[in-house]
Amino acid sequence: MNAESIAGLVGLAIGLIVLIALSIFESRTYRREHDGEGMLHHWLTQQHLHMPHWRRPRH
């Protein structure tokens, strides 16, 4: 491996760490502002309204 490859991998690793940290921060902020409801839960409840009628929920 040459220096350019190593620098590219280091940059990629730093970028992924920053992306994960920002995602966690945004998720915690959203949960605090919406009375404990997470983003994924909110999205899934909204998508449930648009599901086809032929698919019955399992009980």
Secondary structure per residue as TSV (DSSP state, phi and psi in degrees):
chain	resnum	aa	ss	phi	psi
A	1	M	-	360.0	136.0
A	2	N	-	-95.7	177.5
A	3	A	H	-64.9	-34.3
A	4	E	H	-66.9	-39.0
A	5	S	H	-65.1	-43.6
A	6	I	H	-63.9	-42.5
A	7	A	H	-63.9	-37.8
A	8	G	H	-65.4	-42.4
A	9	L	H	-67.0	-38.2
A	10	V	H	-64.9	-43.3
A	11	G	H	-62.5	-40.5
A	12	L	H	-63.5	-44.5
A	13	A	H	-62.4	-43.9
A	14	I	H	-64.0	-42.3
A	15	G	H	-61.0	-42.7
A	16	L	H	-66.2	-39.8
A	17	I	H	-63.2	-43.3
A	18	V	H	-64.2	-42.7
A	19	L	H	-61.5	-44.8
A	20	I	H	-65.0	-42.7
A	21	A	H	-63.0	-42.8
A	22	L	H	-66.8	-37.2
A	23	S	H	-63.4	-43.3
A	24	I	H	-64.1	-43.8
A	25	F	H	-61.8	-45.2
A	26	E	H	-64.7	-39.8
A	27	S	H	-63.3	-44.0
A	28	R	H	-66.7	-39.1
A	29	T	H	-65.3	-43.6
A	30	Y	H	-61.8	-44.2
A	31	R	H	-63.3	-39.2
A	32	R	H	-67.7	-37.8
A	33	E	H	-79.3	-17.9
A	34	H	T	-117.6	38.7
A	35	D	T	52.7	43.7
A	36	G	T	85.5	-2.6
A	37	E	-	-81.5	126.2
A	38	G	-	-79.0	162.2
A	39	M	H	-62.5	-42.4
A	40	L	H	-65.5	-42.6
A	41	H	H	-62.7	-42.9
A	42	H	H	-61.9	-44.1
A	43	W	H	-65.2	-42.1
A	44	L	H	-66.4	-37.5
A	45	T	H	-68.8	-33.1
A	46	Q	H	-72.0	-37.5
A	47	Q	H	-71.3	-28.7
A	48	H	H	-60.8	-31.0
A	49	L	T	-66.9	-24.3
A	50	H	T	-102.3	9.0
A	51	M	S	-74.1	151.4
A	52	P	-	-62.3	149.9
A	53	H	T	-74.4	-19.8
A	54	W	T	-76.2	-13.6
A	55	R	S	-93.7	108.1
A	56	R	-	-86.4	143.5
A	57	P	-	-69.4	145.7
A	58	R	-	-85.8	138.6
A	59	H	-	-124.0	360.0
